[in-house]
Structures are given as structure tokens and as C-alpha cells.
Amino acid sequence: MTTISRRIDAIQLKERMDALAWRQPLTVLAGFAWTGVALDRFTSIPPWTWTLLILLSAVGMVGGSWWRRLGTGGCRIACVCVVVMSLFAMRHARSVADYESATVLDVLTEDAQPMIMVGSIDRPARLQKDAIAAGGNFANGAIGRTDYQTILQVKVESLRIGFEQVPFSGRAMVRVDGDRSTLLPGDRVKLFGKISLIESPTNPGERDMRDWAKRSNLHCVFQIDRVDDILSPDDDDPDSPEAVDRFGIWVAGQRTVAKMAGSARDSILQQISPDQQGLALALVLGQRDLLDRPTSEALLVTGTAHLLSVSGLHLGILLVLARIVSGLLRLPLKGQLIFLGAVTLFYVAITGGRPPVLRAAILLATLVLSTAMARPNHPINSLSLAGIVLAWWMPAAIFGVGMQLSFLAVATLLSCGRPSGRGQTAASHAVALEDNFDALARQSHGRWRQRFHFAGHATATALWYSGCVSVITLPIVWQQFHVVSPISVVVNVVLSPMMAIALSAGVATVIAGWVFLPLAFIPGWICSQILSAMQFVINVASATPGGHAWLPSPSAPMVLVYYIVLLAIIALRESGRRRILIATWSLTWFVITWWTATTPNALPPDTYEATFVDVGHGTATILRPNNRDVWLYDCGWMGNLNQSSRKIDDVLWSMGVTKIRGIVISHADADHFNALPGLARRFSIGCIVTPPGMLGGEGTTLEQTRRVIAEHHIPVLEIDRDRPMESVFDLADSHVWLRDVSVLHPPSERLDANDNANSLVLQIDHGGRCLLLPGDLEPPGTSVLISTPRPPPGGVMMAPHHGSLRMDADAVLQWARPRETVVSGGKRAAKVAVTDMLSAAGGGVRVTTKEGAIRVRMGPNGELDIRSWLLAPW
């Protein structure tokens, strides 16, 4: 019987697979198309292999028609799938080769250098606020001095080499401090600024922006400090480039759309209240550059960021409005379809043609065509067609999180069904019949009871769909953004109808601005009020305890395993029997992944670890005396005006850290503590340790820091040379390792000097070695420090004041006699003079801005292991 049942199961499985191939052929082909792109991306299969597979598949299909045994449907399907997989792999390989053929890659480095560049703009200009907040690998150290920055994408024509402009190929992302949004695609420009390649990640866990650059077909970044350093043909300057005589149809269309998008942006900026302008631009036009950081983070932690990312939901709402308008105009069916198609194309163009909205456009186009041709339409097949088209058009885009989440969310909505749905069995038919009787019975109820029942049913259905999407997209969201947001299930249901009204009012504001500007005030006011209510809901949800959790992300293999098993369940089980299995598997995966992701990386036995994070000009040193405890010595960097902790977060999460036992702040310079607010929002912090009176100073940054410490109820402890660690900690418990920590400076009585001279200096002894952390110590504090007993030689010292040439380096080095000196600093710390000064005493010098994060491990017997992330990543 067991053998017979297995044979029956195998036959049923084969029938289901055959049905999938013949009823949803595009779904199968899309799966193999994306597989081909992924194989070429993550493997080293040579191109000739794909050609050989295509030839063998062609021979198999031709031979199958001669040899009956090979002429089965399964064999033909397999051959077609292999051909599709190979073609898309070759397409991806070709796109990579085109990207790497840009000649600017041969002459540029990651170090910014002055340059004069001539090129032509090939994308509409974007405006953004707060250049410093952008940070990351695109910030070349220039500080924005205006309210706006303009972001341009320029096709490179030539670069200045010596005294001549030499032709080059490639595309550059240009950032200029100021508003030059009047520049249009096709305009030739001459740029004066600094150019560099996209920087590689310098810290463990940091996202590699070079992958994003490849997906966006960008090769370098160009930083311009003044709007006057951009010359166009319209400028009255002899150095201005020559104008283009005539634009092609494509460029002319781009210029028209860019002008209309700029006009739409101006209408929103004029009619929407200032506090809601960023939300309105993101909602209506997909321009998220004007969103402030707190709002962006609130959207992320509440799982509502997709509501402001133009996608199928937005296009669907817009087409509903367009359908109403076409009905009011009494257009015939063909006229309505043409009108809807024109609206779709226009909206895709004006929002920038991003993959999510392109996916929605293709999906809706197939629906319109099927209606016009009176043909049946299978939504999953239509979605698969969009996947095939986009994978061929922009193969690298399938590795972008936006495209992945877009397809995954829509596939879930199309597949999850109603929560009361069941398989096609006799019992399910009986239940359906009973439901029909219940529906007839409800018609006899009162009007209000019927309305309440309808509202309750609609809410339950919306919660079901929202929950399904949240569960299925959780692995990708968690891995990419380090956040798990259970509250998103409810918040998305609450905000969706509000978003529909706000979007309609926003579109009406834009149209009224084009037709008759005074009329735009009314829809603009409505849009502002709805967006204000949405922002209130988002802020409340983001502050709800337990509504979200910041966590170390799961590994890519774990995410891949989740979706492979999920696909296996869908393929091997009938629709009515999947839900329990999917729910069980999702819960099991989450528990296992949470446990593995939040387990800190193991240290070798009896080893002390210190990691100097590359934060630019600033300090953030992660201290790990054992597998359980994590401390920070300082946490900040220059230019961090939004008090972000992103650079430190990535490293901590890569270690599996969720709790910080304590943060030691050396002194009151902002570049040593301005990341504390961000850390407090993402990690549990046990205490703050400071020198006497450090947090009592004046200044906006200190005031905000005190407010955050009070909000999160973090105890503050003060120590100095006469009040060491043992006076504030119970060293008999888990803090026993603090016995090896000595406070060398400052004395209990503050020096009559600035905060730098009163920096908190720590000496950490382990295995006969020592680690010295001196903050920004400078004279006269230096003289006080070297008058204390000398530490044992051969240890590691962090260079005071980021390796400043003005400090008394010789005296400190002669006193400390370190084997290695680590400089936590920015571009200035990379100067040869800094290395020469710090190596004068014979020790080695490591600079974070040149070597990335630097990890120091002191073993139990004096072993010293120092590694840099860029040279020897761990």
C-alpha cells in the first residue's frame, strides 16, 4: 500500500507540475529567466557555456520530434526553460560588460580629485535637502551651504587631463550645493568640482553602494560646491559648452516630461504646507528626496514606506480616477482604453520609470488588452510577463530590494486568497452554499447592522491581506533594513484609505496648477490635512512599545532557504492545504533565524577585542571583553547633524549585538557623542559613563543628547582618575573584567582648559598588553597624563585628537611606547605627515580612513592580532 500511495502522490505531483507549465507558462519562464540572471551574477560560468546549452536544447527539441521517446511534453518544456535561462544569463553578462567598458573606470580612483568635466544630462534633475545627512559613500566631505542640493545624472563626454579635454565614456552622479533643477535632459554642461569612483565599504556589515551604482548604471560621483561651477549653453560665459542643435524624439520627450514634473513639484511646494511637502512629493511623484530623516525612519519602522513609493497601488488609484473621468465624458470602450493607456504612460514617465511602477504598468496593460480582446486574463501570468520584460530590460534591477518586494507583495496579494477560502471539495461546496444562505439572511437585517457587518468583513479581509504580505516579505525587509515591524499589519490597513484620498487630492493639486493655479488651493489644503493625519498615525505607531524591533539581519543563505521551502510548499501542496504549512514554516524559520542572528559572534577564549570603526573624522571604538559584554568608547563623527548612528549600527549588527552594556564618552565634542541618539533608538544601553560634568555643558547637540538619555531612562555615571571604575560598578558580578580598566585622566579637579585637555583617558590591560584610549587629549592635559606611571610597552594606542599634527605627539609616544598606533580620522588623517609623526618612535601606524575598520585582539599570553577591513576582512 505504501508503494501504491507513493506512486499516486508522484502522479499527482506530475499532474500539478504539468498543469502549472501549461496554464501558467509565463510564471515558469519568469522563474527560469530570473534564475539565469542570478546564476550569471553569483557564479563564474563562462559565456560559452550558455551558448552550448542553447545549442543542446535546440538539438533536443529537434531530435525529440524524430524520436518519440524524447518527444514528450516534459522534455520540450525543459528545453525551452533551459534556452530562456541561458538567454537571460547572457543578457546579464552583456549588461555587466557594457557597464565595465566605461573608460572613466580606468583613470579614476576612490580618492576625490579636482576635475573639469563636460557631459550631457540624461535624467531629470532631483532636489534634496540636507546634504550632510546623505552621508555614506557619496559624501566627499563638502558641506552643503544652502537649503537644497541638486542631484544630476550626467553622461560623460570628456575629462580634463593635463591641459586638454580628453574623451571618456561613463555616467556620473553629480551633487551640487544649490538649486539647478532647471537643467533638463539633453543639456550639455561643463562642471568644475571633485570626482571619484564609488567607494567600497570600509566597515563590516556596511552596504556596498557599488552594487546600487551598477544597477543605476553610475560609475562615479562628482561633487560641486557652488551652482556657479556648472556652466550650460545658456550661461553668458566664454567657457560654456556648445548647445545641441537638435534633440531626438526620445530626448525631446524626456525634456517635456521633465518640465511637467518640475511644474508638478513646484505646484506641490506652493500649495502643500511645509511640514507635509516631503510626504506629498513622495506620494504623488515618487520624489522622496525632500523627506526629512525622522519621517523616513518612522515610515521604515512602521512598515509603511511602500505607501510613499510609487507602485501599482498608486497607479491603480489613479486609473480608478481616470476611469471615472472617462465615464463622465461618455467615452466609448475603445476610447476609455486609449485614455487609460495614455494616463498610464504619462504617470510612468513623470514618476521616473522606476521598476515598481513599470511592473504595475505592464500588469495593468495586460488587463486592458485582455479586456479589449475579450480574452481571459490570469493575474499571475501577467505579473510573470512583467518580470520577464523587466529582467530583460534591466537585468541588474532584479537584485534591488524595491523590485523584489514589489513583485513579492503583488504575488502574495494575488495568491493568498480570502481567509475563509478552502479547497475545491464537497465540504467546501457545502460551506459555500451555507454562506449564501447567510448572505440572504443578512439582507433582512437593519441598515446600520448591514453596514457594520460590511465594515467588519472589509476590515478583516484587509488585515488578512496585510498580514500575508507582511509575513511573506519579512525575510527581505529584515535582511535589508534590520527591522521587524509587527505593527505594520494594522497601520497599513489604517493608512491605505487615507493614502487614496491624499493621492487623489495631490493629483488634483497638480492638474489644477497646470490649468488654473488659484484652484489648486482647495485640493492642496485637503491633501495637507490628510497627510497631517497620516503623519500623526505614523508617529504614534513608531512610538508604540513593541511595535517594531531593530535586529541584526539574517544571512542571505537563510533568506534563500526560506523562499525555496516556501516555493516547494506552494508547488507540492494544493491551495487549500498550504496555509498551515506556510504559517508553521514561517514561524519556525523566524525563531531559528532570530536565535542565530542575535547570538553574538564568538571570541577566542580569554581574548579582548577592540574594533575601531571607520566613521571619518570622529571616534567609535567597540570593546568586547568577552562574548556577552559590548561597550563603546565614544560614538560620533563630524558632520553628523542628524545624530545618526548608521555607521556604528552596521558593525554592531554584523557582530550580532542587540544590547550595549555601556557607552564611555571621552569629552563634550560632538564628533565623539552625536551618534548616541541613534544608538539609543536601536539598542538597549545599560549606562553612560562620562568625565565629571561632561553632559552639563551648553549647546544644541548636548541638549538633544540629554533629552534622549532621559527619554530612554539611561543611567549616567561619572568617573575620573580619583574615582575609578570600581567606585561606580559592582566588580563582583558580570563587570569583573572592569578590574583591568584604569582611568588615567582627568583628575577629579578639572583642568583650567578646554574639553579636549580634560578628555577621559582609559588604559585596558589584558594578557600583558595594554590598550590606551585618550580621546582628544591635548596640552595641558598631555603633560598631566605623562606624569602618571608609564603603561607597559608594546601595546596599542589610539592617536589623540585623530592624529592632529598640533598635539604633543613625541612626548605621548615616548611615554606610551606603543607597538601600534591607530588613527580614527578622516581625510586629513591620511596625510603622510601624520604617519611620519606617529611612527617616529618606531611603532606602526594604522589609519581608518585608509584601511577601513581596524580590529585589535589581545590574547591571554600577550598575542596581538591587528587586522584592517579593507586589507584582510573578517
N, C-alpha and C positions, 0 to 999 in steps of 0.2 A: 504493500500500500504506500509505503514511504516513497519508493521509486516512482510509482504512478503519480503521486501528488507532486513530486518534484518535476516530472515531465509535464504535467498540466500547468504548473507555475511557469516553466520555461516557455511553453507555447503561448500562455497569456502575456508574458513579458515581450515575446517576439511580436505578438499582435499589437501590443501597445506601441512598441518602437516603430513598427511599420506604419501604424496609424499616425504617429507623430510626424514621420517623414513625408507622408502623402497629404495629410491635412494641414500641416504647418511647415511646408518645405523651407520657407524663408527663415524660420526660427532655427532649424538645423543648420542652414547655410550661414546664418549670422554667427552661430556658435563656433563654427569652423573658421570663419573669417577672422573673428577676434582671437581665436587660438593661434592662427598663423601669424598675426601681428605680434602676439605675446611671445611666441617661440623665437621669432627673429629678434625681439627686444632683449630677451633674457638668456639666449643661448648663442653659441658661436657656430651655428650651422652655416656652411659656406653657401653662396648663392647658387652654385651649380647643382646643389642637392635638390633645391626646389624645382629647377628646370627638369632634372631627371625624374622627379616624382610626377610632374605633369605629363611627361612623355610616357612613363609607365602606366599612368592612369588612362591615358588616351588609348594605349595599346590594349589595356584590359577591357575598355568599353567596346573597342572594335572587335577584339577577339571573342568577347562574350556573345556577340551576335552570330559567330560561326560555331562556337562550342556551346551547346545547350546547357551544359552543367555550370558554365561560368556566366550564362546569360540571365541569371536570377536578378530580381529587383534589388536585393540587398547588395549584390556586387556592383551594380550600376550606381546605386546611391553612394556606396563607399568611394567609388572612383571619382564621382562628381565632388564629393566632400573634400577629398584629397586635393583635387585641382583647385578648388576655392581656397583652401588653406594655403596652398603653395603660392597662388597668385597674390594673396594679401600679404604673405610674408615678403614676397619680392617687392610689393608696393611699399611696405615699410622700409625695407632696405634701401630702396631708391630715395625715399624722403630723407633718410639719415645721410645718405651720400650727398644729396643736394645741400643739406644743411652744413655738412662738414667741408663742402667745396668753397665756402666763402673765404676769400683771401684775407679778410681782416684778422682771421684767426692765426695767420702766420706771422703777424707783426706786433700784435698787442699782447699785453700781459695783464695780470690781475692788479698790478700797481698802476694807479692812475697817473697819466702823463699829459702835459699840455698839448693841445691839438687844435688844428683848424680843419674842419670837415665840411665838405659840400655834399649835399644829397637832396632827395625829394621826399616829401611827406607822403606816406601811403596809408595812413589810418586817421580817422577824425581825432582832433585834439581832445584831451581829457583834463579837467580841473580837479585838483585835490587840495585839501587843507593840511597844514602841519607836516611839513617835510620831514622833520626830525622823527616823528612818530613812525614813519615808514621804515626807517632803520634798515636792519638786515644787510644783505649783501649788495643792496643798491645804494646805500648811503656812503658817499665818498668823503664825508667829513665836512661838506659845505652846510652851513646853517641857513635855513630859509629866513628871509627878512621881510616877507610880505605875507598877506593873508592867504594867498593862493600859490600853488605851483601848477605849471602846465606840463603834462606828460605827452610827448610826441613819439611816434614811431617813424623812423626815417630810413629810407633805402640809401645806403652809402654809395656815393659816386667816386669820391676821391678824398685822400688824406694828405696833409702837408708833411712831406718827407724832405728834410733839409729846407730848400727854398722853393720847392716845386710841389704842385698838387699832383699826386700820383694816383692813377685809377685803382680802385679797390671795390670789392663786392662784399655784401653783407647787410645786415639790418641792425640798427641801434635804437635802444630806448633812450630818449632824451628827456632829462628833467631840468626845467628852468624855473628859477625863483621869480615868479611874476605871472601875469596873465597874458599869454599869447594864443588864446583859444580861437582867435580869428583866422589863424593859419588853417588851410584846407588841404585835403589830399590832392596831390599833384603839384603843390607849390614847391619850387626849388628854394633851398635855404643854404646859407653859409653860417656855420656855427663856430664859436670860439669858447673853448672850455677844456675840460679834462675827460679823457677817455680811458676805459679799462674793460677787460673781459669780466664776465660774471664770476664772482668769487666762489671758490669751493667752500664747503662747510668747514669751520675751524674748531667746532666742538662736537663731542659725541652726542647723538640724538638730534642734532640740528638738521633741518630740512635742506636738501640740496636744491638751491634755486636754479642750478644749471638745467635740471630736468624741466622745470617750468619754462625756462628760456627756450629750450628745444621745442617744446610744444607750441610756444608762441612764435617760433622762428626768429628769435632775437639772439644776436651774437655778442653784443657789447652794450655798455652803458656810457652815456655822455652827460656830464654834469655841467650846467651853466648857471653862473651866479646872478646874472643880470639879463633882463629882457633885451637890453640894447646889444647884447652879444649874439643875437640872432638877426641875421640880415636876410631879407627877402627882396624879390624884384621891385616891390612897391616902395621900398625904403630909398630915400634920397641919399645914397652913399655910393661912391665910386667902386667900393669893394663888393657891392651887392651882386648876386648871381644873375645870370640872364634868365628871363622869363621863358616859359614854354609857349611856343607859338600856337599849338592846338592840342587840345586834350582828346583822348579817345573816348569812345562811348562809355566804357566802364568807369574811367576816372571822372568823366563829366557827371555820371550818375552818382558816384561817391561824393563829389563836391555838393551836389544838390541835396543829397540826404544829410550830409554833414551840416549844411546851412540850416536845414529844417530841425535837425537835432539840437543845434546851438540855439535856435529860436525857441524850441520847446523848453530847453534848460533855462533860458532867460525868463520865460513866462512863469515857470515854477518858482524861480528865485524871486520874482517880483510879487507873486500872488500868495505864496505859502509863507506862513510865519517862520521866522528864522530858526526856531528850535526844531521845526519839522522839515526843513528843506532837504536835509540829507536823506531822511526816510522817503520823502516824496520822489526825489530823483532816482533813488534805488528802486522804488516800487514801480514807477511809470516808465522810466527809460533804462533801468538796469545800470545806472551810473552810481556805484557805491563809494566813489572816492571822497565824497563830502560827508560821509558818516563819521561821527566822532568815535574815538576808541571805546568809551564806556558803553555807547549804544551798540556798537559792533559786538562787544563781549557779551552784553545782555542777550542779544539775538542768538549768539552761539550757545550759551549755557541753557537757554530755554528751548533750543531746537527749532527756532523759528526763522533762522537766517534764510531758509529757502523761500519764505514768503516774499522776500525782497530781492530774490534772484530771478530775473525774468525767465519764465519757463512756460510749460504747457498750461499751467493754471492761469497765468496772466493772459496768454493768447486765447485760451478758451473763454475767459470772461469777456475779452474784447470782441471775440467773434459772436458771442451771445448778443452783445450790444449792437454789433453790425447787423446781425440777423433781424433784430427788432427794427432797426432803421430801414433795412431793405423791405421789410414787411409794410412799414408805414408808407414807403414810397411806391408800394404795389408793383414791385419788380417781378417779372416772370421768373420761373425756376432757374433758367439758364442765366438770367441777369443777376439773380441773387448769388449764384455760384461764382460768377465772374467777380462780383463785388466782394464776396468773402475772400476770394483768392487775392484780389488786389490789396485788401486790408492786411492779409497775412504777409504778403511780400513786403509791404511798406513797414509793418511793425518789425519784421525780422531785420530789415535794413537799418531802421532808425535806432534799434537797440544793439547794434553791433554784430549781429550774426553769430552769437555765441552758440556752442553746441547744444545746450538745453533747449533754446528756443528753435534752433534748426530741427532738432528731434521732434518738437511739438508741431512745427510747420509740416514736416513730412508726414507725420501721423495724421494730422487733420486733412492734408491734401489727399491722402488715400481714401479717407472717409468721404470727402466731397466727390472725388472721382467715382467711387463705388455708387454713390447716390445718383450721380448724373448718368451713369451707365446701367443703373438698375442691377448691379451685381452685389452679391453678398460680400461683407467685409468682416474679416477676423482681426480683432484689435491686436492680438499678439503677433500675427503675421505682419501687420502694418508697422508695429514697433520694431520688429526684426528688420524690415526693409529700411527703416531709418538707421538702425545700427549698421547695416551693410553699407549704405550710402556714406555715412559719416566716417566709417572705418577706412573707406577707400579715399575719400576726400582729404581727411586729416587723420591719418593712422595714429600719430603720436598722441592725439587728443583722448584716446580711449584710456590712457593711463592717468588722466586728470580726474580728481575726485568729483568735480562738478558733473562731468559726463557720466561717471559710474553711478553716482547717486541718482541722477536724473533717470537713467534707464531702469535702475533697480526699483525706484519708487513707483514708476508707472507700471512696470511689470507686476509688482505686488498688488497695486490697485486693480489691475485687470484680472488677476488670478485668485485673489483671496476670497472673493465672493462674499455673500452676506453671512453673518454669524449663524443664522439658522439654516443655512443650506445643507443638504445631505446628498448622498449618492443616489443614483437612479435605481432605487429598489422598490419593491412592493410596499414596504413600510413607509418609504419617503413619499410615495404617491398618496398613501392614506393620510399621512400628516398634512400634505399639501391640500388635500380635499377638506380636511378639518379646518385648516387655516382659512379656506374660502368661506366656510360656514361662519367662522368667527368674524370675518370681514363683513359679511352680510348682517350679522347680529349687531356689529358696532354702528352700522348706519342708523339704527333705531335710537342710539344714544343722543344726548343733547349736544348742541353745537360746541359749547365750551369743552365738554368731555372729549368730543372728537378731536378738537384742536390740541388739547393736552396730550391725547394719545398719539397724534401725528408728531407733535414736537418731541415727545419722549422716544418714539421709534426712530425719528430722524437723528436725534442726539446719540442714541445707542449705536445706530449704523455708522455715524461719523466717528465715534470713539473706536469702533471696531476697525475701521479702515485706518485711522490714525495709529492705533496700536500695532496693526500688522506692519505698516510702513516703518514705524519706529523700531520694531524688533528686527526686521529683515535688514535694515540699513545700519543697525547698531555697530556691527564689527568695523565697517569702513569709517563711520563717524568717530568711533572710539580711537581707531588707529591713527587717523589723520589729525584729530583735534584734541585728543586726550580728555574728552569729556563724555560722561554718560548722563543723559537727561531724561529721567522718567516723567518729569512734569510736562515734557513736550507733547505727550499724548493728549492732555487736556487743553493746553494752551493753543495748540494748532486748531482744535475744534472751535475754541472761543474766538480766535482771531480771523479765521477764514472768511466768515460773512462780513466782518468789518473791513477786511482787506479788499473784498469785492467792491464794497461801496467806495472806499478810498481810491481804488484804482479807477473806477468809473468817473469819480469826481476829478481825479488828476488828469485823465484823458480829456474830459470836458474842458478843464482849465487850459490845456494846451491848444485844443481846437479853437476855443473862444479867443485865445491870444492871437491866433492866426487870422481869425475872421474879424472880430471887433473886440479890441483889448478891454474896454470897460466892462464887458460882460464876464470876463474871466474872474472878476472878484467873487462872484457868488459860488461857483464850483470850487474856487480856491479856498474860500472860507470853510466850506463843507469838508474838503479834503484835509485841511489843517485840524479841524475838530476831531475827525475820525482818527487821524494819525496820532493826535494827542492822547486819545483814549487808548489806542493800541500801545503806545509807548508806556502808558500807566500800567496796563496789564503786563507788559513785558518786564517792567521794572519790579513789579510786585512778585511775579513768578521767579525772576532771577534771585530775589532776596528770600524766597521761601526755603526754610530749612529742609534739607533732604531732597529738594527739587532737582539738584544736579550734583555731580561729584567729579572732581578733577582726578584723573588716574593715569599712571604710566600706561602707555599704549601696548596692545598685543602685538606680537611679531607678525610679519607678513605671512609666514607659513601657517600660523594659527588661523588667520583670516581666510586664507585659501582653503584650508581644511573645512572650515565652517560651510563655505559655499559649495564645495564639492559634495559634502554629505547632504546638504540641502537639495542640490540638483538630483542626487541619487534618490532621495525620498520622493521627489516630485515625479521622477521618471518611473520608479518601480512601484509606486502606490497609486491607487485610484484616488480621485479628488476627495471623495467622502471619508477616506481613511488617513488623510495626511496630517490633519491638524494636530492631533495628539502627538504624533511622532515629531512634527516640526517644533511644537512647543517644548516637548521633552528634550529634544536635541539642543534647542536654543538655550534652555536653562542650564543644561549640563555643560555646554560649551562656555557659557558666561562664567559659571562657578570655577571651572578649571582655569580659564584664561585669567580671571581676576586673581586667583591664587598665584599663578605663575608670574603675572605682570607685576604684582605688588610685593613679591618676595625680593628683597634687596640682593644685588649681586654679591656673591660670596667673596670674602677676602681670604688670602692665605693666612694660616694660623699665626696669631700673635704678630700681626703686621699693622702698621699705622699708615694710612693713606691720606694724602692731601692733593686735591686737584685744583689747579689754578685755571679758572675759566677765562677764555678769551672774550672779554667784554669791551675791548677797545681801551680807551683811557678811563680806567676805573679799576675796581678790585672786587673779586668774588672768589673766595677760596673755600672749597668744600672739604671739610675734615671728617674722616671716618676712622675712629679709633678701634672699631670692631664692626661686626655685621649688623648690630642693632642701632647704634647711635650715628646720627649725622648732624654735624654742626656747620655753621657758616662763619667765616671771618670776613666781614664786610659784604655788601651786596649792592652794587651800583655802578654807574658809568656816566661819563659826561654826555650831555645831550639827551638824557632820558627824561624829557619834560613830562611825559605822561605816566611816569613812575611804573613802567612796565617791568616785568621780570622774565620776559621771554627767553633771553639768552641763558639765564640760570635754570629756568624751568626745564629746558630741553635736556640739560646734563643731569639734573636730578631725576627726571623721569627715566632717562636711559639707565640709571642705576636701580630703578625700581623703588624710588623713595616716595613716600606719601607723608611722612612726619619728619619735622626738623626739631631736634632736641633744643637747640638754641642758636641764636644769631648774635655774634660778637660784633659790635660796631666800634671801629677804632677812634673815630672823631666825627665832627659835625660837618664835614664837606659832603655835598650832595652826591658826588660821584662815588661815595662809599656806603650810602644807605638808601638811595632813592628807588631801589627795586623792592624795598620792604613791603609797600602796599600791595604790589602784585603777588608777592610770595604769600602774604597773609590770606589772600583770597583763594589760593590754590593748595596750600599746605597747612597742616596743623603745626603751629610753632609753640614750643614749650616755654621759652623765655627770651628776653632781650637782655644782653649784657653790654654795658657801656662804661666809659670812664665817668668820673663824677661830673654831674651837671650837664652832660652832653646833650640830652634831649630838651633842656630848658632854654635853649637859645632862641633867637628870633629868626624869622624867615618863613615864607610860604611853604616850602618843602618840609621843614621841620614841623610846622603846624599841621599839615596834612598827615605826616607820619604819626604824630601824637594822636590824632583823631582815629587813625586806623588801628593803632595799638589799643586804644580804649574800646573801640568797636568790637574787636576780637578778643578782648579780655586777656591780653598777653602780659604776664608779669615782667617788670623791668628791674634788673639787678645792677648795682654799680660796684665796680671793683677798681683797685689801684694797687700800687706797689706795697702799701701798708695794709691793704685789705684784700688779700688774695682769694683764690677760688675756694679754699676750704672754709672761709668765713661766710660764704653765701650758699654753699652747696653741702648736702649731707654726703660725704665721700664714702660712707659705709654701704650705700646702696649702689644702684647702677651707674652712678657717677664716679666710681672708684678710679677710673682712668684719669680723672682730672688731677690726681695727685702728681702726675707728671707734667702738669702745666704750671709755669711760673709767670707771674706778672712782673715785668722788668720796669715798666714805665706806664703812666706818670706817677710821681709821688702824690701823697694824699693832699698836699697843698699845691694847688695849681700854679704852674709857672706863669710869670708875667709876660706872656707871649701869645701867639695866635693858636688856633685849634691844631694845626699841624704839629707844632712843637709839643703839644700835650697829647699826642696820639697814644693809644693803648698798644703797648708792645708785649707780645706773648712769646715765651720760649717753651716749646714742646719737646720733651726728651723721650726717646724710645730706642732701646737696643744699643745704647752708646752713641747714638746720633742725636742731633737736635734740629728743630725747625724753628726759625725766627720769623715772626710776622710783625713788622714795625710800622704798619700803616703809612702815613705821610710824614714820618718823623723828620724834622729839620732843626737846625740850630735855633735856640739854645738847648732844645731837647736832646740833640745829639750828644752834647757834652755831658749832660746828666746821665744818659744811657751808658756811655763808655766808661763812666766812673764806677759802674757796678761790676761785680765779678764776671770774668770772661766766660762765655759758654765753651763747651768742648769743641775743638776744631773739627773740620771735615764734615760739617752738616750742610744744611740748605737754608738760604736766607732769601726772603722776598726783598727786592730792592726797594728802599724807602722812596716815597714820592714818585713812584712809577719810573724810576731811573732818571730823575731830573738831574741835569748837569750842574744845577746850583747847590745841590746838597753836599755835605762834607763826606764824600764817599770814601776817601782814603782812610780817614780815622775810623769809620764804622767797619770797613773791610779788615783793617788791621786788628781791630778788636774782636770781630766775629770769626775771622779766618774760615769762611765757608768753602766747601768743596764746589758747590754750585750756587749761582745767584739767579733767581727767577724774576723777570721784569714783567709785571702786569700793566701793560700800557698800550697806547695807540701808535699811530704812525711815527710820532716823534721818538718813541722809544726804540724804533727800528734803526735809528741813525748809528753809523759806525762809531761815532764819538762816544755814545752810551756804552756800547760793548767794550771799547778800549778802556773807558774809565772803570767799569766794574770788573774787568779781568786783570787790572793792574797788579792785584795781589796774587795772581796765579790761578784763581778758580775759574770754572767755566761759567758761561752766561747763557741763559735761555730767555727768549723774548716771546710772549704770547702772540703778539701781532705778526710775527714771522713764522712761528712753529705751531700756532693754534693752542688749544688747551694742553697744559703740561701736568702730568701725573707723577707724583713723588711717592714712593713706597719705602718705608724704613722697616727692615726685618728685625727679628728678635736678636740676632747676633751681629748687628751693625751693617747688614746688607743694605745697599742703597740702589734702588731701581728708579730711573727717571726716563719717562717716555713723553714724546710730543705727538699730538693727534695727527698733524699733517705728515710727519715723517714715519711714525710707527703707530697707527691707530690700534686701539684695543677694543 
